[in-house]
Structures are given as C-alpha cells and as structure tokens.
C-alpha cells in the first residue's frame, strides 16, 4: 500500500507542474532507471529556455540549430 500512496502523491504533484518541469521529472526517472534520455525535441528545448533568454536570442539559436545540426564539417576537426 505504501507504494501506491507514493505513486499517487507523485502524480498529484506532477499535475501541478509546468510541462517543462514535468519533462524534467520524466528525464530524471529515466536516468534513475538507467534509460537516460537521448535528447529532447527542438520545440521542448525552446519552451524550456523561454524564460532564460530574450526571444530574439532564442530565434537565433533555433535558426542555428535548424541550419547546422546534422551537418558534418570534415575539415572542422
């Protein structure tokens, strides 16, 4: 019964968190279980960073990610 009570309390607390904080909790539980996340979708990163950077900086970051990620510069290393 203790386990059920703990799970219920976790769920209740999760419902009061923002989507970004809920994602952090999910990532933490994945890490605890040995299933570390392999990255997050760009939109989630932007939503998470929204309060950390001015909007114009976020747009510049988003453009750089969309333009440059996944490209290999063989002479760069």
MOJOUR-V677006 format. One record per backbone hydrogen bond with DSSP energy under -1.0 kcal/mol. NH is the residue of the N-H (numbers start at 1). CO is the residue of the C=O. E is the energy in kcal/mol with one decimal. If there is no record, write none. Layout:
nh->NH co->CO e->E
nh->NH co->CO e->E
This chain:
nh->5 co->1 e->-2.2
nh->6 co->2 e->-2.3
nh->7 co->3 e->-2.5
nh->8 co->4 e->-2.5
nh->9 co->5 e->-2.2
nh->10 co->6 e->-2.4
nh->11 co->7 e->-2.5
nh->12 co->8 e->-2.4
nh->13 co->9 e->-2.3
nh->14 co->10 e->-2.5
nh->15 co->11 e->-2.0
nh->17 co->14 e->-1.7
nh->22 co->18 e->-2.6
nh->23 co->19 e->-2.0
nh->24 co->20 e->-1.7
nh->25 co->21 e->-2.1
nh->26 co->22 e->-2.3
nh->27 co->23 e->-2.9
nh->28 co->24 e->-2.4
nh->29 co->25 e->-2.5
nh->30 co->26 e->-2.4
nh->31 co->27 e->-2.2
nh->32 co->28 e->-2.5
nh->33 co->29 e->-1.8
nh->34 co->31 e->-1.4
nh->35 co->30 e->-3.3
nh->45 co->41 e->-1.9
nh->46 co->42 e->-2.4
nh->47 co->43 e->-2.3
nh->48 co->44 e->-2.4
nh->49 co->45 e->-2.4
nh->52 co->49 e->-1.9
nh->53 co->49 e->-1.5
nh->58 co->54 e->-1.9
nh->59 co->55 e->-2.1
nh->60 co->56 e->-1.7
nh->61 co->57 e->-2.5
nh->62 co->58 e->-2.8
nh->63 co->59 e->-2.4
nh->64 co->60 e->-2.2
nh->65 co->61 e->-2.5
nh->66 co->62 e->-2.6
nh->67 co->63 e->-2.4
nh->68 co->64 e->-2.6
nh->69 co->65 e->-2.0
nh->71 co->68 e->-1.7
nh->76 co->73 e->-2.0
